[in-house]
Amino acid sequence: MIIDVVIASTSRFQRYGSVGHPEEADDLSGKVILERIKASGHIARYSLFPDGLGLREVVEKSDADVVVICGGTGLTPLDLTLEAVEPLFEKTLPGFGEIFRYKSLEEVGTRAMLTRAAAGVYHGRAVFCLPGSPGAARLGIDLILTEINHIIGHIRE
């Protein structure tokens, strides 16, 4: 399975530009996600983009089985990942966000209510939106990898 890992960070993109590996952008969250994907036997492709509505085009052009966007899910005016991506969803996976927040509650307490982790289906692929912290990246990718074969199987029935 091919998984596109898209790090949405305007500040990191301004500092490092378009890079192909998390090490080139001092990106701990991207590194965590890629390590876990590779350990699970899947193929991971990494990219760094500025947050914003341009992420919609990234999802539309992806030919991967899964797209994981990490970052841009917060509450600041510049956090636009969900505003860019959710309108594309043909179906939503509300359980992903619910479980993510539940598990986050165990780790960070009531701050978990601030997360806008989300998932949906677009043109036969699963799309996941994760908060950008390394802890959130770890939690999110672990949840995704636990069920991804099952999810993709249902999407492609």
PyMOL commands that place a pseudoatom at each C-alpha (Angstrom):
pseudoatom trace, name=CA, resn=MET, resi=1, chain=A, elem=C, hetatm=0, pos=[0.000, 0.000, 0.000]
pseudoatom trace, name=CA, resn=ILE, resi=2, chain=A, elem=C, hetatm=0, pos=[1.252, 3.483, -0.838]
pseudoatom trace, name=CA, resn=ILE, resi=3, chain=A, elem=C, hetatm=0, pos=[0.746, 6.214, 1.741]
pseudoatom trace, name=CA, resn=ASP, resi=4, chain=A, elem=C, hetatm=0, pos=[1.385, 9.859, 0.936]
pseudoatom trace, name=CA, resn=VAL, resi=5, chain=A, elem=C, hetatm=0, pos=[2.508, 11.748, 4.036]
pseudoatom trace, name=CA, resn=VAL, resi=6, chain=A, elem=C, hetatm=0, pos=[1.931, 15.469, 3.653]
pseudoatom trace, name=CA, resn=ILE, resi=7, chain=A, elem=C, hetatm=0, pos=[3.247, 17.793, 6.335]
pseudoatom trace, name=CA, resn=ALA, resi=8, chain=A, elem=C, hetatm=0, pos=[1.236, 21.024, 6.344]
pseudoatom trace, name=CA, resn=SER, resi=9, chain=A, elem=C, hetatm=0, pos=[3.394, 23.734, 7.858]
pseudoatom trace, name=CA, resn=THR, resi=10, chain=A, elem=C, hetatm=0, pos=[3.718, 27.208, 6.423]
pseudoatom trace, name=CA, resn=SER, resi=11, chain=A, elem=C, hetatm=0, pos=[6.592, 28.170, 8.733]
pseudoatom trace, name=CA, resn=ARG, resi=12, chain=A, elem=C, hetatm=0, pos=[8.546, 24.983, 8.033]
pseudoatom trace, name=CA, resn=PHE, resi=13, chain=A, elem=C, hetatm=0, pos=[7.897, 25.328, 4.290]
pseudoatom trace, name=CA, resn=GLN, resi=14, chain=A, elem=C, hetatm=0, pos=[9.122, 28.938, 4.341]
pseudoatom trace, name=CA, resn=ARG, resi=15, chain=A, elem=C, hetatm=0, pos=[12.274, 27.843, 6.161]
pseudoatom trace, name=CA, resn=TYR, resi=16, chain=A, elem=C, hetatm=0, pos=[13.098, 24.660, 4.199]
pseudoatom trace, name=CA, resn=GLY, resi=17, chain=A, elem=C, hetatm=0, pos=[11.076, 24.728, 0.974]
pseudoatom trace, name=CA, resn=SER, resi=18, chain=A, elem=C, hetatm=0, pos=[9.846, 21.641, -0.805]
pseudoatom trace, name=CA, resn=VAL, resi=19, chain=A, elem=C, hetatm=0, pos=[11.824, 18.729, 0.602]
pseudoatom trace, name=CA, resn=GLY, resi=20, chain=A, elem=C, hetatm=0, pos=[11.559, 14.964, 0.174]
pseudoatom trace, name=CA, resn=HIS, resi=21, chain=A, elem=C, hetatm=0, pos=[12.538, 13.726, 3.627]
pseudoatom trace, name=CA, resn=PRO, resi=22, chain=A, elem=C, hetatm=0, pos=[11.668, 14.851, 7.160]
pseudoatom trace, name=CA, resn=GLU, resi=23, chain=A, elem=C, hetatm=0, pos=[15.355, 15.053, 8.110]
pseudoatom trace, name=CA, resn=GLU, resi=24, chain=A, elem=C, hetatm=0, pos=[15.787, 17.847, 5.556]
pseudoatom trace, name=CA, resn=ALA, resi=25, chain=A, elem=C, hetatm=0, pos=[13.199, 19.960, 7.399]
pseudoatom trace, name=CA, resn=ASP, resi=26, chain=A, elem=C, hetatm=0, pos=[13.920, 19.118, 11.052]
pseudoatom trace, name=CA, resn=ASP, resi=27, chain=A, elem=C, hetatm=0, pos=[10.482, 17.464, 11.083]
pseudoatom trace, name=CA, resn=LEU, resi=28, chain=A, elem=C, hetatm=0, pos=[9.997, 15.141, 14.059]
pseudoatom trace, name=CA, resn=SER, resi=29, chain=A, elem=C, hetatm=0, pos=[6.335, 14.450, 13.298]
pseudoatom trace, name=CA, resn=GLY, resi=30, chain=A, elem=C, hetatm=0, pos=[7.066, 13.444, 9.718]
pseudoatom trace, name=CA, resn=LYS, resi=31, chain=A, elem=C, hetatm=0, pos=[9.914, 11.240, 10.891]
pseudoatom trace, name=CA, resn=VAL, resi=32, chain=A, elem=C, hetatm=0, pos=[7.664, 9.428, 13.382]
pseudoatom trace, name=CA, resn=ILE, resi=33, chain=A, elem=C, hetatm=0, pos=[4.997, 8.837, 10.760]
pseudoatom trace, name=CA, resn=LEU, resi=34, chain=A, elem=C, hetatm=0, pos=[7.432, 7.578, 8.116]
pseudoatom trace, name=CA, resn=GLU, resi=35, chain=A, elem=C, hetatm=0, pos=[9.217, 5.246, 10.533]
pseudoatom trace, name=CA, resn=ARG, resi=36, chain=A, elem=C, hetatm=0, pos=[5.943, 3.630, 11.586]
pseudoatom trace, name=CA, resn=ILE, resi=37, chain=A, elem=C, hetatm=0, pos=[4.671, 3.269, 8.027]
pseudoatom trace, name=CA, resn=LYS, resi=38, chain=A, elem=C, hetatm=0, pos=[7.897, 1.639, 6.876]
pseudoatom trace, name=CA, resn=ALA, resi=39, chain=A, elem=C, hetatm=0, pos=[7.942, -0.676, 9.915]
pseudoatom trace, name=CA, resn=SER, resi=40, chain=A, elem=C, hetatm=0, pos=[4.428, -1.811, 8.958]
pseudoatom trace, name=CA, resn=GLY, resi=41, chain=A, elem=C, hetatm=0, pos=[5.618, -2.820, 5.476]
pseudoatom trace, name=CA, resn=HIS, resi=42, chain=A, elem=C, hetatm=0, pos=[3.862, -0.077, 3.524]
pseudoatom trace, name=CA, resn=ILE, resi=43, chain=A, elem=C, hetatm=0, pos=[5.453, 2.420, 1.142]
pseudoatom trace, name=CA, resn=ALA, resi=44, chain=A, elem=C, hetatm=0, pos=[5.585, 6.030, 2.345]
pseudoatom trace, name=CA, resn=ARG, resi=45, chain=A, elem=C, hetatm=0, pos=[6.110, 9.150, 0.249]
pseudoatom trace, name=CA, resn=TYR, resi=46, chain=A, elem=C, hetatm=0, pos=[6.873, 12.388, 2.086]
pseudoatom trace, name=CA, resn=SER, resi=47, chain=A, elem=C, hetatm=0, pos=[6.187, 15.980, 1.104]
pseudoatom trace, name=CA, resn=LEU, resi=48, chain=A, elem=C, hetatm=0, pos=[6.147, 19.343, 2.857]
pseudoatom trace, name=CA, resn=PHE, resi=49, chain=A, elem=C, hetatm=0, pos=[3.573, 21.985, 1.894]
pseudoatom trace, name=CA, resn=PRO, resi=50, chain=A, elem=C, hetatm=0, pos=[2.404, 25.263, 3.337]
pseudoatom trace, name=CA, resn=ASP, resi=51, chain=A, elem=C, hetatm=0, pos=[-0.870, 25.043, 5.185]
pseudoatom trace, name=CA, resn=GLY, resi=52, chain=A, elem=C, hetatm=0, pos=[-3.842, 26.434, 3.329]
pseudoatom trace, name=CA, resn=LEU, resi=53, chain=A, elem=C, hetatm=0, pos=[-6.386, 25.754, 0.659]
pseudoatom trace, name=CA, resn=GLY, resi=54, chain=A, elem=C, hetatm=0, pos=[-3.658, 24.473, -1.701]
pseudoatom trace, name=CA, resn=LEU, resi=55, chain=A, elem=C, hetatm=0, pos=[-3.791, 21.195, 0.223]
pseudoatom trace, name=CA, resn=ARG, resi=56, chain=A, elem=C, hetatm=0, pos=[-6.985, 20.419, -1.672]
pseudoatom trace, name=CA, resn=GLU, resi=57, chain=A, elem=C, hetatm=0, pos=[-4.946, 20.128, -4.868]
pseudoatom trace, name=CA, resn=VAL, resi=58, chain=A, elem=C, hetatm=0, pos=[-2.426, 17.865, -3.123]
pseudoatom trace, name=CA, resn=VAL, resi=59, chain=A, elem=C, hetatm=0, pos=[-5.217, 15.421, -2.234]
pseudoatom trace, name=CA, resn=GLU, resi=60, chain=A, elem=C, hetatm=0, pos=[-6.821, 15.677, -5.676]
pseudoatom trace, name=CA, resn=LYS, resi=61, chain=A, elem=C, hetatm=0, pos=[-3.537, 14.866, -7.450]
pseudoatom trace, name=CA, resn=SER, resi=62, chain=A, elem=C, hetatm=0, pos=[-2.443, 12.029, -5.166]
pseudoatom trace, name=CA, resn=ASP, resi=63, chain=A, elem=C, hetatm=0, pos=[-2.385, 8.547, -6.658]
pseudoatom trace, name=CA, resn=ALA, resi=64, chain=A, elem=C, hetatm=0, pos=[-1.692, 6.897, -3.295]
pseudoatom trace, name=CA, resn=ASP, resi=65, chain=A, elem=C, hetatm=0, pos=[-4.003, 4.482, -1.511]
pseudoatom trace, name=CA, resn=VAL, resi=66, chain=A, elem=C, hetatm=0, pos=[-3.950, 6.707, 1.574]
pseudoatom trace, name=CA, resn=VAL, resi=67, chain=A, elem=C, hetatm=0, pos=[-3.144, 10.367, 2.220]
pseudoatom trace, name=CA, resn=VAL, resi=68, chain=A, elem=C, hetatm=0, pos=[-2.095, 11.449, 5.708]
pseudoatom trace, name=CA, resn=ILE, resi=69, chain=A, elem=C, hetatm=0, pos=[-1.924, 15.196, 6.255]
pseudoatom trace, name=CA, resn=CYS, resi=70, chain=A, elem=C, hetatm=0, pos=[-0.176, 16.209, 9.455]
pseudoatom trace, name=CA, resn=GLY, resi=71, chain=A, elem=C, hetatm=0, pos=[-0.563, 19.779, 10.674]
pseudoatom trace, name=CA, resn=GLY, resi=72, chain=A, elem=C, hetatm=0, pos=[-2.868, 22.703, 10.137]
pseudoatom trace, name=CA, resn=THR, resi=73, chain=A, elem=C, hetatm=0, pos=[-5.727, 21.287, 12.200]
pseudoatom trace, name=CA, resn=GLY, resi=74, chain=A, elem=C, hetatm=0, pos=[-5.549, 23.812, 15.031]
pseudoatom trace, name=CA, resn=LEU, resi=75, chain=A, elem=C, hetatm=0, pos=[-7.619, 26.868, 15.797]
pseudoatom trace, name=CA, resn=THR, resi=76, chain=A, elem=C, hetatm=0, pos=[-5.443, 29.706, 14.500]
pseudoatom trace, name=CA, resn=PRO, resi=77, chain=A, elem=C, hetatm=0, pos=[-6.513, 31.626, 11.391]
pseudoatom trace, name=CA, resn=LEU, resi=78, chain=A, elem=C, hetatm=0, pos=[-3.694, 29.936, 9.444]
pseudoatom trace, name=CA, resn=ASP, resi=79, chain=A, elem=C, hetatm=0, pos=[-4.841, 26.396, 10.316]
pseudoatom trace, name=CA, resn=LEU, resi=80, chain=A, elem=C, hetatm=0, pos=[-6.790, 25.558, 7.158]
pseudoatom trace, name=CA, resn=THR, resi=81, chain=A, elem=C, hetatm=0, pos=[-6.202, 21.855, 6.536]
pseudoatom trace, name=CA, resn=LEU, resi=82, chain=A, elem=C, hetatm=0, pos=[-9.774, 20.833, 7.256]
pseudoatom trace, name=CA, resn=GLU, resi=83, chain=A, elem=C, hetatm=0, pos=[-11.220, 23.784, 5.394]
pseudoatom trace, name=CA, resn=ALA, resi=84, chain=A, elem=C, hetatm=0, pos=[-9.190, 22.699, 2.366]
pseudoatom trace, name=CA, resn=VAL, resi=85, chain=A, elem=C, hetatm=0, pos=[-9.739, 18.957, 2.530]
pseudoatom trace, name=CA, resn=GLU, resi=86, chain=A, elem=C, hetatm=0, pos=[-13.113, 18.193, 4.124]
pseudoatom trace, name=CA, resn=PRO, resi=87, chain=A, elem=C, hetatm=0, pos=[-15.151, 19.600, 1.187]
pseudoatom trace, name=CA, resn=LEU, resi=88, chain=A, elem=C, hetatm=0, pos=[-13.597, 16.832, -0.952]
pseudoatom trace, name=CA, resn=PHE, resi=89, chain=A, elem=C, hetatm=0, pos=[-14.849, 14.009, 1.277]
pseudoatom trace, name=CA, resn=GLU, resi=90, chain=A, elem=C, hetatm=0, pos=[-17.421, 11.796, -0.382]
pseudoatom trace, name=CA, resn=LYS, resi=91, chain=A, elem=C, hetatm=0, pos=[-17.838, 10.032, 2.946]
pseudoatom trace, name=CA, resn=THR, resi=92, chain=A, elem=C, hetatm=0, pos=[-16.569, 10.971, 6.380]
pseudoatom trace, name=CA, resn=LEU, resi=93, chain=A, elem=C, hetatm=0, pos=[-15.085, 8.662, 9.000]
pseudoatom trace, name=CA, resn=PRO, resi=94, chain=A, elem=C, hetatm=0, pos=[-16.229, 10.409, 12.188]
pseudoatom trace, name=CA, resn=GLY, resi=95, chain=A, elem=C, hetatm=0, pos=[-15.081, 7.479, 14.315]
pseudoatom trace, name=CA, resn=PHE, resi=96, chain=A, elem=C, hetatm=0, pos=[-11.464, 8.318, 13.565]
pseudoatom trace, name=CA, resn=GLY, resi=97, chain=A, elem=C, hetatm=0, pos=[-11.706, 11.774, 15.116]
pseudoatom trace, name=CA, resn=GLU, resi=98, chain=A, elem=C, hetatm=0, pos=[-13.753, 10.437, 18.011]
pseudoatom trace, name=CA, resn=ILE, resi=99, chain=A, elem=C, hetatm=0, pos=[-11.229, 7.707, 18.848]
pseudoatom trace, name=CA, resn=PHE, resi=100, chain=A, elem=C, hetatm=0, pos=[-8.319, 10.109, 18.328]
pseudoatom trace, name=CA, resn=ARG, resi=101, chain=A, elem=C, hetatm=0, pos=[-9.823, 12.559, 20.835]
pseudoatom trace, name=CA, resn=TYR, resi=102, chain=A, elem=C, hetatm=0, pos=[-10.615, 9.765, 23.285]
pseudoatom trace, name=CA, resn=LYS, resi=103, chain=A, elem=C, hetatm=0, pos=[-7.043, 8.467, 23.174]
pseudoatom trace, name=CA, resn=SER, resi=104, chain=A, elem=C, hetatm=0, pos=[-5.699, 12.036, 23.333]
pseudoatom trace, name=CA, resn=LEU, resi=105, chain=A, elem=C, hetatm=0, pos=[-7.749, 12.624, 26.472]
pseudoatom trace, name=CA, resn=GLU, resi=106, chain=A, elem=C, hetatm=0, pos=[-5.748, 9.842, 28.142]
pseudoatom trace, name=CA, resn=GLU, resi=107, chain=A, elem=C, hetatm=0, pos=[-2.473, 11.497, 27.109]
pseudoatom trace, name=CA, resn=VAL, resi=108, chain=A, elem=C, hetatm=0, pos=[-3.081, 15.269, 27.324]
pseudoatom trace, name=CA, resn=GLY, resi=109, chain=A, elem=C, hetatm=0, pos=[-6.264, 15.651, 29.342]
pseudoatom trace, name=CA, resn=THR, resi=110, chain=A, elem=C, hetatm=0, pos=[-9.062, 17.960, 28.356]
pseudoatom trace, name=CA, resn=ARG, resi=111, chain=A, elem=C, hetatm=0, pos=[-6.837, 19.784, 25.863]
pseudoatom trace, name=CA, resn=ALA, resi=112, chain=A, elem=C, hetatm=0, pos=[-7.918, 16.924, 23.589]
pseudoatom trace, name=CA, resn=MET, resi=113, chain=A, elem=C, hetatm=0, pos=[-11.109, 18.864, 22.857]
pseudoatom trace, name=CA, resn=LEU, resi=114, chain=A, elem=C, hetatm=0, pos=[-9.039, 21.284, 20.758]
pseudoatom trace, name=CA, resn=THR, resi=115, chain=A, elem=C, hetatm=0, pos=[-8.082, 18.677, 18.173]
pseudoatom trace, name=CA, resn=ARG, resi=116, chain=A, elem=C, hetatm=0, pos=[-9.822, 18.674, 14.827]
pseudoatom trace, name=CA, resn=ALA, resi=117, chain=A, elem=C, hetatm=0, pos=[-8.438, 15.308, 13.695]
pseudoatom trace, name=CA, resn=ALA, resi=118, chain=A, elem=C, hetatm=0, pos=[-10.641, 14.056, 10.865]
pseudoatom trace, name=CA, resn=ALA, resi=119, chain=A, elem=C, hetatm=0, pos=[-10.839, 11.473, 8.098]
pseudoatom trace, name=CA, resn=GLY, resi=120, chain=A, elem=C, hetatm=0, pos=[-12.815, 10.752, 4.994]
pseudoatom trace, name=CA, resn=VAL, resi=121, chain=A, elem=C, hetatm=0, pos=[-12.857, 9.106, 1.597]
pseudoatom trace, name=CA, resn=TYR, resi=122, chain=A, elem=C, hetatm=0, pos=[-11.982, 10.798, -1.677]
pseudoatom trace, name=CA, resn=HIS, resi=123, chain=A, elem=C, hetatm=0, pos=[-11.921, 8.970, -5.043]
pseudoatom trace, name=CA, resn=GLY, resi=124, chain=A, elem=C, hetatm=0, pos=[-11.208, 5.535, -3.599]
pseudoatom trace, name=CA, resn=ARG, resi=125, chain=A, elem=C, hetatm=0, pos=[-8.570, 6.620, -1.100]
pseudoatom trace, name=CA, resn=ALA, resi=126, chain=A, elem=C, hetatm=0, pos=[-8.648, 7.261, 2.620]
pseudoatom trace, name=CA, resn=VAL, resi=127, chain=A, elem=C, hetatm=0, pos=[-7.601, 10.745, 3.727]
pseudoatom trace, name=CA, resn=PHE, resi=128, chain=A, elem=C, hetatm=0, pos=[-6.581, 11.453, 7.317]
pseudoatom trace, name=CA, resn=CYS, resi=129, chain=A, elem=C, hetatm=0, pos=[-5.913, 14.850, 8.886]
pseudoatom trace, name=CA, resn=LEU, resi=130, chain=A, elem=C, hetatm=0, pos=[-3.771, 14.834, 12.036]
pseudoatom trace, name=CA, resn=PRO, resi=131, chain=A, elem=C, hetatm=0, pos=[-2.539, 17.546, 14.382]
pseudoatom trace, name=CA, resn=GLY, resi=132, chain=A, elem=C, hetatm=0, pos=[1.100, 18.439, 13.851]
pseudoatom trace, name=CA, resn=SER, resi=133, chain=A, elem=C, hetatm=0, pos=[2.745, 17.588, 17.177]
pseudoatom trace, name=CA, resn=PRO, resi=134, chain=A, elem=C, hetatm=0, pos=[4.994, 14.494, 17.328]
pseudoatom trace, name=CA, resn=GLY, resi=135, chain=A, elem=C, hetatm=0, pos=[2.739, 12.914, 19.967]
pseudoatom trace, name=CA, resn=ALA, resi=136, chain=A, elem=C, hetatm=0, pos=[-0.362, 13.451, 17.858]
pseudoatom trace, name=CA, resn=ALA, resi=137, chain=A, elem=C, hetatm=0, pos=[1.456, 12.160, 14.775]
pseudoatom trace, name=CA, resn=ARG, resi=138, chain=A, elem=C, hetatm=0, pos=[2.419, 8.973, 16.639]
pseudoatom trace, name=CA, resn=LEU, resi=139, chain=A, elem=C, hetatm=0, pos=[-1.082, 8.426, 17.995]
pseudoatom trace, name=CA, resn=GLY, resi=140, chain=A, elem=C, hetatm=0, pos=[-2.755, 9.139, 14.667]
pseudoatom trace, name=CA, resn=ILE, resi=141, chain=A, elem=C, hetatm=0, pos=[-0.538, 6.955, 12.507]
pseudoatom trace, name=CA, resn=ASP, resi=142, chain=A, elem=C, hetatm=0, pos=[-0.802, 4.082, 14.992]
pseudoatom trace, name=CA, resn=LEU, resi=143, chain=A, elem=C, hetatm=0, pos=[-4.606, 4.270, 14.815]
pseudoatom trace, name=CA, resn=ILE, resi=144, chain=A, elem=C, hetatm=0, pos=[-4.498, 4.467, 11.029]
pseudoatom trace, name=CA, resn=LEU, resi=145, chain=A, elem=C, hetatm=0, pos=[-2.116, 1.555, 10.557]
pseudoatom trace, name=CA, resn=THR, resi=146, chain=A, elem=C, hetatm=0, pos=[-4.160, -0.668, 12.876]
pseudoatom trace, name=CA, resn=GLU, resi=147, chain=A, elem=C, hetatm=0, pos=[-7.195, -0.461, 10.578]
pseudoatom trace, name=CA, resn=ILE, resi=148, chain=A, elem=C, hetatm=0, pos=[-5.938, 0.705, 7.198]
pseudoatom trace, name=CA, resn=ASN, resi=149, chain=A, elem=C, hetatm=0, pos=[-6.238, -2.624, 5.373]
pseudoatom trace, name=CA, resn=HIS, resi=150, chain=A, elem=C, hetatm=0, pos=[-9.794, -3.007, 6.659]
pseudoatom trace, name=CA, resn=ILE, resi=151, chain=A, elem=C, hetatm=0, pos=[-10.686, 0.568, 5.701]
pseudoatom trace, name=CA, resn=ILE, resi=152, chain=A, elem=C, hetatm=0, pos=[-9.249, 0.292, 2.188]
pseudoatom trace, name=CA, resn=GLY, resi=153, chain=A, elem=C, hetatm=0, pos=[-10.999, -3.058, 1.731]
pseudoatom trace, name=CA, resn=HIS, resi=154, chain=A, elem=C, hetatm=0, pos=[-14.371, -1.440, 2.434]
pseudoatom trace, name=CA, resn=ILE, resi=155, chain=A, elem=C, hetatm=0, pos=[-13.659, 1.595, 0.262]
pseudoatom trace, name=CA, resn=ARG, resi=156, chain=A, elem=C, hetatm=0, pos=[-12.871, -0.661, -2.696]
pseudoatom trace, name=CA, resn=GLU, resi=157, chain=A, elem=C, hetatm=0, pos=[-15.769, -3.101, -2.365]
for i in range(1, 157): cmd.bond("trace and resi %d" % i, "trace and resi %d" % (i + 1))
show_as sticks, trace
zoom trace
